[in-house]
Amino acid sequence: MINSHAHLDFDSMNSIAQNAIAIVPSIGHQNWTDVQMYPYFAFGIHPWLVEIHTQQDLEHLEYLIKCNNPVAVGECGLDYIKNSDKETQLHFFTSQLSIAEKYGLPIIIHAVKATEDVIFLLKKYPKVTGEIHGFSGSEAQAQQLTKMGFYLGFGMQIINQKSSKIRQIVKNCPLEFTLIETDDHPNPNDLQLVAEEISLLKQIPIDTVISQCDNNAITLFNLT
């Protein structure tokens, strides 16, 4: 199985399952070096951390992307729950969209209470594709994003029976645009639980879920 988003370099994270591979995104300059220990990694600046980064960091980010063959740009995006300055978030996000476009890389997007603005900005970069990881938007936004060619990542939040909105979105999301992930959840082996829940929600065999989600990740991140 392919884990589309796992912070394996975090101290709280257990080892990944032996039969799985993962996309390991960075969150800022503090772990650009660490993520390179993994076969498939991404460079980015997370919206929670934009205020400790500078324009020089963005320039260094582009240099690293140019020289080190990441599979994606990210994790980046917008998070309007956090107190980080909105204009600063927008600047760093659009800068990383430009870098993704320039180098022909997919982008890994964190969007919390900001999905509408993310969609608005993505329309300005029609050549850019990617993943909205840990999707938390609306049904209408999910449909709009998949029509734009974006994949939606789902993790352990769908296991919660009380998360009725996101479970309904999973049920309706085309499997061809679905990715599975564990994010910062400490046990990456729980990726199997996510796949099982999608299987139950969609009433399709789990082997079908795993096969299609793996193919989606291979296609999006150009994995070899």
N, C-alpha and C positions, 0 to 999 in steps of 0.2 A: 504493500500500500504506500501511496505517496501522501505525505503530510504537507499540505500546501503552505503552512505557516506555523513554525514551531521555534520558539526562542531557546534553542538547545544550549546556548552559551550562558544562560542565566544560572546563577548559583542554586536556585531552588529546583531546577529541572533535573529529573532523573534521566537515565540513559534512554535513547530511542530504542524501539523494538528492533530486534535483529532482522526481521523481515520487512522493514520499512525504510524509506528514505524521506528526507525532509528538505523543504526550502527554509533556510535560516535567515531571516531578515535582521538587519541592524536597526538601531534606534537613534544612533548619533555617533559622533566621533569617538566616544568612549568604548565602542565595541566594533568599530570598523576592522580592527586587526583580528579580534577574536572570531568573528564569523567566518573568516577565511580558512579556518581549520576544517570546515565542512565542505563536502563536494559541491553543494548547491547553496549559494548565499546571495544576499542582496545588500546593496549599500543605500542608506537613506538617512533622513533626519525626521524623527517622529514629531508630530505637532505638540506633544507635551514638553518637548525639549528645545523648541525653537529659540527660546530666550537665552539659552546658554551657548548658542551658535552664532556665527558671524558670516558676513559675506565671504570672508576668506575661507571659512569652512565649506561653503557651497562650491567655491572654486576647487578646493582640495577634493571634495566629493566627486566632482566631474573628472578630476585627474585620476582618482582611484578607479572610477568606472571605465575610463578609457584604457587603463593599463592592466586591469585584473580580472576581466571576464566574469562579472557577476551575471546571474540569470535574470535579474530584475533591478529596478530602482525602488527602494523602499526599506523600511516602512515609512510612509509619509502620509499627509492628508490634513484633515481639519477636525477639530474636536471642540465644540462650543460649550461643553460642560466645564472644561478647564478654564482657568482664569488667564491663560496666555493671551497676549494681545492679538485680536482678530486680524488686524492688518499684517502683523508679523507672520502669523500662520499662513495667510493668503500668499504672502511674498515667497515663503519657503516652499509652499506647495506648488505654486505656478513655476517656480524656478526648477523644481524637480520634474514637473511635467515637461518642461522644455528640454531638460537633459534626456529624459526617456525618449522623447521624439527625435532628438539629435542622434542618439546612438541606437535607435531601433529596438529599444528594450521595453518589455512590459513593466507596469508599475503596480506596486502593492499598496493599497490605499486603506487607511484608517479613517472612518467617517462616523462621527458620533454627533447626533443632533445637527448635522451639517450636510446631509446627503443631497439636499436640493442644491446647495452651493457647489458641491462636488460635481453633480451632473452638469450644472451650468458651465463650469470651468472645463470639464472634459469635452464639451461640444466645441471648445476653441482649439482642441488638439485632436482632431478626428483620426489622425494616424496612430494615436496611442491606444493600446489595449491594456488589459490588466485584470486585477482581482480587487473587489471590495471585500476585505477580509472581515470576519466576524460581523457579517451584515446585520444591521439593526434598523434599517429604514422601513418604509411602508411597502405594501403590496404593489401599489402603482409605481413606486420608485424602482422596485425590483424588476418589474416588467420593462420599464424604460431602459434600465441599465443592460439587461440581457439583450434587448433589441439593438442596443449600441455595440454589442459584442463583448460586454464585460461579464466576467465570471463572479459568482457570489460564493464566498467562503463561509462555511458553517462549522461550529465547534460544539463544545460541551453544553452551551446554553440551550441547545435544542432538546437535551435530555430532560430538562425541567418541564414537567407536565403543566406547570402554571404559565409557561411561556407560550401561550396560545397563538399570539400574533406571529411570532417567528416560526413556529411549527407549521402554521398554515402556509406561510411563504415558502418554506421548504417543500411542502407537499405540492405546491403549484409551480415551483421553479423548474424549468426544463432541466433534466438531468445533464444535458449537454453543456449547461452553463453552471454546474454545481462543483464545488471543491470542498474537501474535508480538511479539518485542521484541529490542532490542540492549543495553539497560541502560547500563552504562558502557563497553561495548566501543567502541574508538576509531573504528571504521568503521561508521556506520549503514547504509551500502549493503549490509552483510552480512545485512540483514533478508531479502533474497532467498534467501540460503543457508538460513536457518531455515525459510522456507516450502517450499523444495525438499526439505529433509530430512523435514518433516512429510508432504509428498506421497509420498515414498518409503516412509516407515514405514507410512502408512495405505493405500498403493497406490491413491491417488486422484489425479485431475489437479491440477496445481499451481494452475490457474485457479480450481478449486473451493475449494482451501485459502485462497487470497488473498481471494476474494470473501466467503467465510463469515467469515474472521477480521476482515476490514474491517467487515462488517455487525455482528459482535459488538462491536467497538470503538465503532461509531456508536451502537448500542443502549445499551451500558453507560454511555458518557460523554455521551450525548445530544448528539452532534456535529451541527453544521449545515453 
